Amino acid sequence: MTDRDNSLVELEALSKQVAGAIIEHDAVRLISHNDADGLSAAGIMCNALYRRQILFHATIVGQFDQSTIELIERTSQDTVILCDMGSGQSELTSKLKDAIVIDHHKPTGKLEHAHFNPHLVGIDGSSELCASCCTYMVARQMGDNTDLAGLALVGAIGDKQPMKGGNRFILDEALENKVVSIRKGLRVGDYTVEELLEYNTDPYLDITGDRDKIKALVDSMGIKGRLRDLSEEDLIRFISVIALKLAKQGSLPAIDPLIGDIYTLNSEVVPDIYDFVSVLNACGKVEKAGLGLAVCMRDDSVVDEALLTAREYQRTLIEILKSAQTQVKSKQNIRYIIMDDSRGAGIVAGTMIRYLYPDKPFITLNVVEDKIKVSARGTRKLVTAGLDLADAMREASAQVGGMGGGHNVASGATIPKGKAVEFIDIVDSIIGKQLKGT
């Protein structure tokens, strides 16, 4: 038996233990994160609880901090299930008397609660098992929930994780049970050529959102219609045009991930996995988490509203990105931008490093009322060179009276208002040492 097989066996044992802790209860409080991974994790658990006839009250939050603890204490006496949070904030989680944690962030301390985390059995949660896949591993021990494997993969795609390790195990199970189908193509949503260029930020091109430039390009190519309906020749030509544009803007690493396996979700009301990711990201960020959860619960009456919400959010996001491009600042080891109560700060950071500035970690600082919410993004190449954004965010935020953590490649923090400059200087120094190996 290989080390990978051993880890999966241990993961299954851990999932049985945590599932057993959940099904002991008649009612639970569920708290999860507001991105695609966190919402799909919540969706999986809501389905599993509903099928077990366990009453639940779900709340989606943007960050796990002291205010989340206070919310739980104020609104519920039930056992709390934390999805996509809790492991990296053990000092906070330990304040909860009765909690069950399902997370993939690197644990920072020992928890006495029931705790499912791939890191506990030697699997890297930043690249081999996302939060929704963790939740699926638990849900499949709570009953016949293998049809929820597609939702698990939504979270993996949303977190931009490759299909390896635990994620691959779930993909294989989904294929075996015909929950998911695969074809080759451009890994974007179900768009027309014009819609892709106007509304999508993956890929983010120099003409994204500019109708006049898009019309000129489409007319010059002579390629129109839905991507899925294009001939192989036209699809190859279109992909070549996008690849050339990405190469010109220095986004070579972004080309390969755009082309490959496309997953169709055979059991979900939004069958295109990339559209599903867009819906959940949008619903989480515009405070329509209930709409996102309804899609995860397969309520087909809300699909049109959910897709429209995603489209409107993407349009807003493109405007934010265009504005952000003009405000980027650079330090020796990082790039950063300070935003004012803006939506999608994490997506801004991810888009910037993926399509415009892949050479340095990118940090967004979003001033919201009396605090600053920080999103930090790196690349796998930078992580290989020593980058660990989780450590950088945790250490730097603590030095200015805040709190942070996450993954080595993607992390976040909350710091007091007025501490932005000091925080950026500390982060720049920490990351400089990481990349120099000191």
NORFENLIN-V495111 format. One record per pair of residues at least 24 apart in sequence whose C-alpha atoms are under 7 Angstrom apart, sorted by the first residue. I is the first residue (numbers start at 1). J is the second residue. D is the distance in Angstrom with one decimal. If there is no record, write none. Layout:
# NORFENLIN-V495111
i: (I I)
j: (J J)
d: (D D)
This chain:
# NORFENLIN-V495111
i: (7 7 7 10 11 11 14 15 15 15 15 16 16 18 18 18 18 19 19 19 19 21 26 26 27 27 27 27 28 28 28 28 28 28 29 29 29 29 29 29 29 29 30 30 30 30 30 30 30 31 31 31 31 31 31 32 32 32 32 32 32 32 33 33 33 33 33 34 34 34 34 34 35 35 35 36 36 36 36 36 37 37 37 37 37 37 38 38 38 38 39 39 40 40 40 40 40 40 41 41 41 41 41 42 43 43 43 44 44 44 44 45 45 47 48 48 48 60 66 83 84 88 88 102 102 103 103 104 104 104 105 105 106 126 127 127 128 128 128 128 128 129 129 130 130 133 147 147 149 149 150 150 150 150 154 154 154 158 179 179 179 180 180 180 180 181 181 181 182 182 182 182 183 183 183 184 184 184 185 185 185 185 186 186 186 187 187 187 187 188 189 189 189 190 190 191 191 192 192 192 193 193 193 193 199 199 199 200 201 204 205 205 209 249 250 251 251 251 254 254 268 269 269 269 278 279 279 279 282 282 282 283 285 285 317 321 331 332 333 333 333 333 334 334 334 334 335 335 335 335 336 336 336 337 337 337 338 338 338 339 339 339 340 340 340 341 341 341 342 345 346 349 349 349 350 353 370 370 371 371 371 371 372 372 372 372 373 373 373 374 374 374 375 375 375 376 376 376 377 377 377 378 378 379 380 383 383 385 386 386 386 387 387 387 392 392 392 396 396 396 397)
j: (121 122 123 121 118 121 116 116 137 138 141 138 141 114 115 116 138 138 139 141 142 114 54 55 54 55 56 78 55 56 57 78 79 80 56 57 58 76 78 79 80 81 56 57 58 59 80 81 82 58 59 60 81 82 83 59 60 61 82 83 84 85 60 61 62 63 84 60 61 62 284 285 280 281 284 155 158 277 280 281 131 132 155 156 158 159 83 84 131 132 280 293 132 151 152 154 155 296 83 131 132 135 152 83 293 296 297 135 136 148 151 135 139 297 139 142 145 289 92 131 131 405 406 134 135 131 134 129 130 131 406 407 407 407 161 162 161 164 165 166 167 166 167 155 156 167 179 267 174 179 174 179 180 265 273 276 277 277 265 266 267 263 264 265 266 263 264 265 261 262 263 264 261 262 263 260 261 262 259 260 261 262 258 259 260 258 259 260 262 274 272 274 275 272 275 226 227 225 226 227 224 225 226 227 311 314 315 314 318 355 245 246 318 356 356 354 355 356 354 355 298 295 298 300 310 306 307 310 309 310 313 309 343 344 344 348 428 428 360 428 431 432 360 361 362 428 360 361 362 363 362 363 364 363 364 365 364 365 366 365 366 367 366 367 368 366 367 368 366 375 375 375 376 377 377 378 416 417 414 415 416 417 414 415 416 417 413 414 415 412 413 414 411 412 413 410 411 412 409 410 411 409 410 409 409 408 409 435 434 435 437 431 434 435 427 430 431 423 426 427 423)
d: (5.7 6.5 6.9 6.3 6.8 6.5 6.3 6.5 5.9 4.6 6.8 6.7 5.7 5.8 6.7 6.5 6.7 5.4 6.9 5.9 5.8 7.0 5.0 6.2 5.4 4.4 5.6 6.4 6.4 5.0 6.7 5.2 5.1 5.8 5.7 5.0 6.2 6.9 5.9 6.0 4.6 6.1 6.7 5.9 4.5 6.2 5.8 4.8 6.2 5.9 5.0 5.8 6.2 5.1 6.3 6.6 5.0 6.3 5.9 4.7 6.0 7.0 5.6 5.2 5.8 6.7 6.0 5.5 5.6 5.3 4.5 6.8 6.7 5.1 5.7 5.7 5.4 5.7 4.8 4.9 6.1 5.7 3.8 6.7 5.8 6.3 6.6 5.5 6.5 6.6 6.5 6.8 5.7 5.8 6.6 6.7 5.8 6.7 6.5 6.1 3.8 5.7 6.9 6.8 5.6 5.1 6.4 6.8 6.4 6.4 6.8 6.7 6.5 6.4 5.8 6.8 6.8 6.5 7.0 6.8 5.1 6.2 6.7 6.6 6.3 5.5 6.8 6.8 5.9 5.4 5.6 6.0 6.8 5.7 5.2 6.6 6.8 5.7 4.9 5.6 5.8 5.3 5.3 6.5 5.5 6.6 5.9 6.9 5.6 7.0 6.7 6.4 6.3 5.7 6.0 6.9 6.0 5.6 6.3 5.3 6.0 6.3 5.5 4.9 5.5 5.7 5.1 6.8 6.1 5.5 4.9 6.3 5.7 5.3 6.9 5.3 4.7 5.7 5.8 5.6 6.6 6.4 5.8 4.8 6.6 5.1 5.7 6.6 5.8 5.7 6.3 4.8 4.9 6.6 6.8 5.6 6.2 5.1 3.8 5.7 5.9 6.1 6.2 6.3 6.8 5.8 5.8 6.5 7.0 6.3 6.9 6.8 6.5 6.7 6.8 6.9 5.0 6.4 6.3 6.7 6.2 6.8 5.6 5.7 5.8 6.0 6.1 4.9 6.6 5.1 5.7 7.0 6.6 6.7 6.8 6.2 6.9 7.0 6.2 5.5 6.5 5.6 5.1 5.1 6.0 6.0 6.4 6.3 4.9 6.3 5.5 4.5 5.6 6.6 5.0 6.2 6.0 4.7 6.0 5.9 4.6 6.2 5.6 4.9 6.8 5.8 5.3 4.9 6.5 6.5 5.1 6.8 6.5 5.9 5.8 6.8 6.8 5.5 6.8 5.9 4.7 4.5 5.7 5.2 6.0 5.6 6.0 4.7 6.6 5.2 4.9 5.9 6.1 4.4 6.7 5.7 5.2 5.7 5.9 4.6 6.6 4.9 6.2 6.0 6.6 6.7 6.4 5.8 5.3 5.0 6.5 6.6 5.6 5.9 6.1 6.1 6.6 6.1 5.8 5.7 6.8)
